[in-house]
Amino acid sequence: MEANEEKRKRLRVVAIGASELKPDGMHAQNFRDFQQKIAVIGLCDVEILKPVSYLGMSFLDYCVLGGGEATRLDQEIHGILFPKIEFEYMEYCKKRGLDLNRG
């Protein structure tokens, strides 16, 4: 709240970015790889927001447990940011005729 009163902004990074494919087509092996990546671009002191945990998408050492309010908020945020994309992966694939077994 204090930053808002002083008209300052705080930059934050979303940790779910750690699960995205790297330019070489590979995934980070651990969360430390992501921390090093953002440090290289000068963001080592930026707060990293922990995502709701999803198997295969988040690092177990850097996430919050899903369920209840956390999952509800995650779905609400998804609906605002991506209103035309299904939240559930199965629904996303089904609507587009995609093979669920392709990863």
MARNU-425201 format. One line per field, with one value per residue: residue number from 0; residue in three letters; x, y, z of N, C-alpha, C, O in turn. Coordinates in nm, 3 decimals, always signed. Example, Ala and Ser with C-alpha at 12.3 -4.5 7.8 and 13.67 -1.06 7.14 Angstrom:
BEGIN
k <- c(0  1)
r <- c(ALA  SER)
npx <- c(+1.319  +1.285)
npy <- c(-0.569  -0.225)
npz <- c(+0.780  +0.708)
capx <- c(+1.230  +1.367)
capy <- c(-0.450  -0.106)
capz <- c(+0.780  +0.714)
cpx <- c(+1.320  +1.290)
cpy <- c(-0.330  +0.003)
cpz <- c(+0.780  +0.787)
opx <- c(+1.424  +1.341)
opy <- c(-0.332  +0.114)
opz <- c(+0.846  +0.804)
***
This chain:
BEGIN
k <- c(0  1  2  3  4  5  6  7  8  9  10  11  12  13  14  15  16  17  18  19  20  21  22  23  24  25  26  27  28  29  30  31  32  33  34  35  36  37  38  39  40  41  42  43  44  45  46  47  48  49  50  51  52  53  54  55  56  57  58  59  60  61  62  63  64  65  66  67  68  69  70  71  72  73  74  75  76  77  78  79  80  81  82  83  84  85  86  87  88  89  90  91  92  93  94  95  96  97  98  99  100  101  102)
r <- c(MET  GLU  ALA  ASN  GLU  GLU  LYS  ARG  LYS  ARG  LEU  ARG  VAL  VAL  ALA  ILE  GLY  ALA  SER  GLU  LEU  LYS  PRO  ASP  GLY  MET  HIS  ALA  GLN  ASN  PHE  ARG  ASP  PHE  GLN  GLN  LYS  ILE  ALA  VAL  ILE  GLY  LEU  CYS  ASP  VAL  GLU  ILE  LEU  LYS  PRO  VAL  SER  TYR  LEU  GLY  MET  SER  PHE  LEU  ASP  TYR  CYS  VAL  LEU  GLY  GLY  GLY  GLU  ALA  THR  ARG  LEU  ASP  GLN  GLU  ILE  HIS  GLY  ILE  LEU  PHE  PRO  LYS  ILE  GLU  PHE  GLU  TYR  MET  GLU  TYR  CYS  LYS  LYS  ARG  GLY  LEU  ASP  LEU  ASN  ARG  GLY)
npx <- c(+0.082  +0.197  +0.371  +0.189  +0.074  +0.287  +0.306  +0.466  +0.570  +0.577  +0.770  +0.707  +0.771  +0.624  +0.632  +0.547  +0.646  +0.884  +0.830  +0.798  +0.895  +1.238  +1.448  +1.599  +1.424  +1.395  +1.298  +1.343  +1.549  +1.531  +1.409  +1.600  +1.742  +1.568  +1.571  +1.834  +1.826  +1.656  +1.810  +2.031  +1.927  +1.901  +1.710  +1.735  +1.661  +1.389  +1.060  +0.934  +0.644  +0.470  +0.322  +0.001  +0.017  +0.054  +0.066  +0.339  +0.367  +0.456  +0.722  +0.791  +0.926  +0.876  +0.601  +0.248  +0.008  -0.269  -0.629  -0.947  -0.976  -0.739  -0.730  -0.972  -0.924  -0.713  -0.845  -1.019  -0.842  -0.728  -0.956  -0.990  -0.749  -0.730  -0.985  -1.096  -0.985  -0.991  -0.982  -0.928  -0.714  -0.795  -1.045  -0.965  -0.813  -1.011  -1.201  -1.054  -0.992  -0.757  -0.497  -0.496  -0.282  -0.050  +0.230)
npy <- c(-0.118  +0.123  +0.187  +0.256  +0.488  +0.661  +0.685  +0.508  +0.224  -0.131  -0.380  -0.711  -1.060  -1.338  -1.663  -1.884  -1.860  -1.996  -2.252  -2.246  -2.322  -2.306  -2.110  -2.307  -2.515  -2.679  -2.753  -2.578  -2.732  -2.698  -2.471  -2.286  -2.241  -2.070  -1.848  -1.769  -1.697  -1.469  -1.306  -1.252  -1.071  -0.852  -0.859  -0.962  -0.877  -0.856  -0.926  -1.255  -1.402  -1.668  -1.946  -2.122  -2.463  -2.701  -3.017  -3.100  -2.845  -2.661  -2.586  -2.786  -2.683  -2.417  -2.291  -2.255  -2.445  -2.581  -2.568  -2.494  -2.155  -2.060  -2.194  -2.107  -1.831  -1.845  -1.949  -1.737  -1.527  -1.637  -1.636  -1.363  -1.283  -1.461  -1.497  -1.647  -1.895  -2.219  -2.315  -2.568  -2.823  -3.058  -2.984  -2.779  -2.922  -3.099  -2.925  -2.835  -3.059  -3.195  -3.431  -3.573  -3.706  -3.611  -3.422)
npz <- c(+0.000  +0.071  -0.143  -0.342  -0.238  -0.255  -0.522  -0.661  -0.853  -0.838  -0.974  -1.065  -1.117  -1.276  -1.157  -1.300  -1.547  -1.544  -1.625  -1.894  -2.234  -2.315  -2.539  -2.669  -2.692  -2.476  -2.134  -1.823  -1.581  -1.311  -1.057  -0.993  -1.230  -1.366  -1.193  -1.225  -1.494  -1.494  -1.338  -1.497  -1.678  -1.522  -1.318  -1.061  -0.805  -0.807  -0.698  -0.706  -0.805  -0.669  -0.834  -0.845  -0.769  -1.024  -1.159  -1.355  -1.449  -1.262  -1.031  -0.758  -0.540  -0.550  -0.536  -0.461  -0.278  -0.449  -0.484  -0.335  -0.245  -0.368  -0.617  -0.723  -0.751  -0.933  -1.158  -1.204  -1.268  -1.498  -1.663  -1.702  -1.825  -2.041  -2.194  -2.403  -2.398  -2.278  -1.934  -1.825  -1.933  -2.065  -2.168  -2.338  -2.531  -2.627  -2.744  -2.958  -3.098  -3.035  -2.956  -2.645  -2.536  -2.641  -2.555)
capx <- c(+0.000  +0.283  +0.421  +0.082  +0.060  +0.399  +0.297  +0.570  +0.524  +0.667  +0.776  +0.711  +0.782  +0.545  +0.717  +0.502  +0.735  +0.992  +0.791  +0.790  +1.007  +1.350  +1.472  +1.655  +1.319  +1.399  +1.245  +1.440  +1.556  +1.496  +1.370  +1.722  +1.772  +1.484  +1.623  +1.957  +1.786  +1.608  +1.921  +2.114  +1.867  +1.896  +1.591  +1.764  +1.597  +1.246  +0.979  +0.882  +0.515  +0.453  +0.197  -0.069  +0.086  -0.008  +0.159  +0.399  +0.377  +0.521  +0.829  +0.739  +0.994  +0.841  +0.460  +0.154  -0.086  -0.395  -0.753  -1.021  -0.965  -0.626  -0.770  -1.078  -0.859  -0.637  -0.943  -1.069  -0.735  -0.722  -1.072  -0.967  -0.637  -0.749  -1.129  -1.137  -0.909  -1.041  -0.892  -0.891  -0.641  -0.878  -1.146  -0.892  -0.782  -1.136  -1.261  -0.971  -0.965  -0.617  -0.469  -0.461  -0.158  +0.067  +0.266)
capy <- c(+0.000  +0.240  +0.220  +0.323  +0.622  +0.740  +0.682  +0.423  +0.094  -0.243  -0.481  -0.850  -1.161  -1.456  -1.781  -1.983  -1.845  -2.094  -2.377  -2.228  -2.373  -2.215  -2.097  -2.431  -2.615  -2.759  -2.689  -2.561  -2.851  -2.662  -2.330  -2.205  -2.201  -1.953  -1.737  -1.723  -1.633  -1.333  -1.228  -1.210  -0.952  -0.744  -0.867  -1.050  -0.827  -0.844  -1.028  -1.358  -1.446  -1.813  -1.989  -2.237  -2.583  -2.790  -3.122  -3.083  -2.704  -2.579  -2.650  -2.814  -2.602  -2.276  -2.279  -2.266  -2.554  -2.547  -2.606  -2.389  -2.016  -2.041  -2.239  -2.018  -1.708  -1.879  -1.958  -1.602  -1.455  -1.696  -1.587  -1.222  -1.272  -1.548  -1.529  -1.740  -2.019  -2.301  -2.328  -2.709  -2.871  -3.156  -2.908  -2.708  -3.020  -3.150  -2.822  -2.816  -3.189  -3.230  -3.556  -3.547  -3.776  -3.537  -3.330)
capz <- c(+0.000  +0.081  -0.276  -0.415  -0.184  -0.304  -0.668  -0.717  -0.900  -0.807  -1.078  -1.017  -1.222  -1.243  -1.155  -1.396  -1.662  -1.533  -1.689  -2.039  -2.313  -2.340  -2.684  -2.725  -2.697  -2.354  -2.013  -1.713  -1.498  -1.174  -1.046  -0.987  -1.368  -1.395  -1.113  -1.291  -1.620  -1.471  -1.282  -1.610  -1.741  -1.424  -1.233  -0.947  -0.683  -0.829  -0.631  -0.795  -0.754  -0.677  -0.897  -0.788  -0.818  -1.121  -1.196  -1.486  -1.487  -1.160  -0.954  -0.625  -0.439  -0.565  -0.573  -0.350  -0.297  -0.513  -0.416  -0.267  -0.286  -0.460  -0.750  -0.769  -0.797  -1.053  -1.267  -1.229  -1.338  -1.632  -1.737  -1.737  -1.919  -2.158  -2.192  -2.510  -2.383  -2.168  -1.820  -1.813  -2.050  -2.137  -2.243  -2.443  -2.636  -2.681  -2.830  -3.076  -3.161  -3.012  -2.886  -2.504  -2.499  -2.691  -2.452)
cpx <- c(+0.087  +0.335  +0.315  +0.064  +0.170  +0.405  +0.412  +0.506  +0.627  +0.657  +0.784  +0.719  +0.698  +0.630  +0.672  +0.583  +0.850  +0.958  +0.781  +0.912  +1.113  +1.372  +1.528  +1.552  +1.312  +1.333  +1.358  +1.435  +1.516  +1.466  +1.490  +1.763  +1.695  +1.535  +1.750  +1.925  +1.739  +1.716  +2.010  +2.058  +1.841  +1.777  +1.612  +1.696  +1.446  +1.173  +0.925  +0.755  +0.497  +0.319  +0.128  -0.002  -0.003  +0.098  +0.209  +0.414  +0.453  +0.629  +0.782  +0.804  +0.960  +0.699  +0.375  +0.056  -0.216  -0.513  -0.818  -1.003  -0.852  -0.664  -0.880  -1.018  -0.779  -0.730  -0.997  -0.967  -0.724  -0.837  -1.058  -0.859  -0.661  -0.896  -1.174  -1.062  -0.958  -0.937  -0.840  -0.828  -0.724  -0.983  -1.083  -0.866  -0.909  -1.197  -1.185  -0.937  -0.821  -0.604  -0.423  -0.327  -0.033  +0.105  +0.335)
cpy <- c(+0.125  +0.283  +0.293  +0.467  +0.714  +0.742  +0.606  +0.291  -0.011  -0.346  -0.619  -0.941  -1.280  -1.581  -1.888  -1.975  -1.944  -2.224  -2.366  -2.286  -2.265  -2.207  -2.225  -2.545  -2.705  -2.681  -2.673  -2.688  -2.824  -2.512  -2.237  -2.157  -2.074  -1.830  -1.680  -1.649  -1.490  -1.245  -1.173  -1.085  -0.839  -0.746  -0.953  -1.004  -0.814  -0.958  -1.126  -1.413  -1.596  -1.848  -2.097  -2.360  -2.664  -2.889  -3.100  -2.939  -2.619  -2.659  -2.666  -2.730  -2.453  -2.260  -2.280  -2.379  -2.505  -2.594  -2.486  -2.252  -1.992  -2.081  -2.151  -1.888  -1.731  -1.887  -1.820  -1.519  -1.505  -1.643  -1.443  -1.210  -1.347  -1.590  -1.630  -1.874  -2.093  -2.314  -2.472  -2.758  -2.970  -3.086  -2.834  -2.803  -3.069  -3.051  -2.806  -2.947  -3.234  -3.360  -3.523  -3.607  -3.711  -3.431  -3.211)
cpz <- c(+0.000  -0.056  -0.357  -0.367  -0.233  -0.457  -0.732  -0.760  -0.861  -0.919  -1.011  -1.138  -1.180  -1.260  -1.254  -1.524  -1.661  -1.604  -1.840  -2.109  -2.329  -2.491  -2.748  -2.730  -2.575  -2.239  -1.911  -1.627  -1.353  -1.168  -1.042  -1.127  -1.405  -1.319  -1.176  -1.421  -1.596  -1.408  -1.394  -1.678  -1.641  -1.331  -1.108  -0.818  -0.694  -0.757  -0.736  -0.732  -0.776  -0.743  -0.814  -0.849  -0.912  -1.165  -1.338  -1.530  -1.385  -1.090  -0.810  -0.516  -0.451  -0.619  -0.446  -0.381  -0.356  -0.431  -0.352  -0.328  -0.386  -0.602  -0.807  -0.823  -0.925  -1.175  -1.304  -1.307  -1.481  -1.720  -1.782  -1.844  -2.050  -2.170  -2.298  -2.504  -2.259  -2.058  -1.809  -1.943  -2.132  -2.223  -2.361  -2.561  -2.705  -2.781  -2.961  -3.147  -3.146  -2.933  -2.743  -2.464  -2.555  -2.591  -2.495)
opx <- c(+0.052  +0.344  +0.348  +0.042  +0.147  +0.500  +0.452  +0.401  +0.746  +0.549  +0.858  +0.680  +0.698  +0.692  +0.751  +0.589  +0.909  +1.049  +0.757  +1.019  +1.081  +1.319  +1.508  +1.586  +1.231  +1.315  +1.457  +1.328  +1.473  +1.493  +1.481  +1.812  +1.749  +1.541  +1.770  +1.989  +1.778  +1.713  +2.057  +2.134  +1.770  +1.745  +1.516  +1.674  +1.381  +1.220  +0.876  +0.757  +0.509  +0.216  +0.188  +0.030  -0.119  +0.208  +0.129  +0.469  +0.509  +0.628  +0.739  +0.745  +1.010  +0.679  +0.426  +0.026  -0.267  -0.498  -0.752  -1.014  -0.868  -0.633  -0.881  -1.059  -0.778  -0.696  -1.019  -1.002  -0.711  -0.816  -1.108  -0.875  -0.619  -0.926  -1.280  -1.074  -0.965  -0.817  -0.721  -0.883  -0.722  -1.006  -1.140  -0.893  -0.914  -1.240  -1.243  -0.863  -0.768  -0.692  -0.324  -0.266  +0.079  +0.019  +0.370)
opy <- c(+0.224  +0.403  +0.384  +0.557  +0.833  +0.796  +0.636  +0.252  +0.016  -0.394  -0.639  -0.904  -1.318  -1.602  -1.976  -2.071  -1.973  -2.299  -2.466  -2.298  -2.149  -2.290  -2.248  -2.657  -2.797  -2.560  -2.746  -2.744  -2.915  -2.437  -2.121  -2.046  -1.983  -1.721  -1.559  -1.549  -1.400  -1.122  -1.059  -1.003  -0.743  -0.644  -1.010  -1.086  -0.767  -1.072  -1.085  -1.463  -1.645  -1.789  -2.155  -2.361  -2.693  -2.849  -3.083  -2.913  -2.515  -2.782  -2.569  -2.709  -2.372  -2.222  -2.304  -2.405  -2.400  -2.652  -2.388  -2.236  -1.913  -2.008  -2.122  -1.841  -1.647  -1.837  -1.790  -1.449  -1.426  -1.608  -1.405  -1.137  -1.302  -1.709  -1.691  -1.956  -2.036  -2.324  -2.493  -2.737  -2.964  -3.125  -2.827  -2.768  -3.078  -3.090  -2.767  -2.947  -3.302  -3.394  -3.453  -3.562  -3.750  -3.356  -3.126)
opz <- c(-0.065  -0.084  -0.433  -0.448  -0.251  -0.514  -0.845  -0.709  -0.853  -0.952  -0.915  -1.249  -1.063  -1.364  -1.289  -1.601  -1.765  -1.642  -1.908  -2.049  -2.354  -2.565  -2.867  -2.767  -2.571  -2.247  -1.915  -1.603  -1.282  -1.262  -1.084  -1.142  -1.468  -1.375  -1.180  -1.453  -1.670  -1.423  -1.386  -1.729  -1.670  -1.270  -1.056  -0.728  -0.601  -0.755  -0.842  -0.619  -0.888  -0.711  -0.724  -0.967  -0.882  -1.204  -1.431  -1.637  -1.421  -1.090  -0.748  -0.410  -0.373  -0.734  -0.337  -0.497  -0.318  -0.324  -0.318  -0.450  -0.479  -0.697  -0.927  -0.930  -1.014  -1.282  -1.421  -1.402  -1.575  -1.836  -1.888  -1.942  -2.157  -2.155  -2.283  -2.594  -2.150  -2.085  -1.785  -2.051  -2.255  -2.337  -2.469  -2.676  -2.828  -2.889  -3.063  -3.245  -3.234  -2.853  -2.724  -2.367  -2.520  -2.546  -2.411)
***
